[in-house]
Amino acid sequence: MSRFTGRVARLTGAASGIGKEIALRHAAEGGIPVIADLNLDAANATAQEIKALYKDKGGADAFAVAMNVADEAQVERGIADTMAKYGRIDVLVSNAGIQIVRPLVDFPFADWKKLLSIHLDGAFLTTKACLKHMYAARYGRVVYMGSVHSKEASKLKAPYVTAKHGLIGLAKVLAKEGAEYNVAANVVCPGFVRTPLVDKQIPEQAKELNISEDDVIKHVMLKDTVDGQFTTTDEVADAVLYFAAAKSTALTGQSMVVSHGWFMQ
């Protein structure tokens, strides 16, 4: 039996990038990924891709829902739709996120609130909505998508660094509160992954720092790696699925850095 046979995983921001890779890998191991994304068309496309990919390999199920993770009503509705269809939610991967780069002195308050709302409010709301079902089932695995910025800072990313640090605190609280219900919570902290989110930052940082895009890649994003390589979506998925498959709450309240460098505690 595969690690996730019959397990239903709610994955936010899973229509592309890291979230999509996790959904594909979860399905490959017998799980049922629920693709929650702001872009419903993209979420449906990912769900259909998963079904088609495994059609001749015993089949796989996947489900798409539209979700703004910062909207409580949408989050609750998406969880209710998942429960109505499958009757369970075993895994939550809180992955939805955005990036805005500006110097702290010039950072618009509206952008600060927007970024924290998606990263922190979104993690809180999706967790809260899933927990009542996990507690009732006495099983749940929650994985938050942190970053090396959960542990270190970078210029131009004040709200992002703040939010990613906050996810570690949230996971530690849930680790203590959820243990008696067999619910574990952990954080995966990737290095720079070459996704559209990162690609967008390269010219933005080049402009703000007055350096070339190549210098942004070599001397900002990858300067602390040991081999000058971006972290891959596959490497991040390995870590997420490791936590999602944990057999007990002995593995909880932890954070794992996944990077070609950035050695830190």
Disulfide bonds with the S-S distance in Angstrom:
none
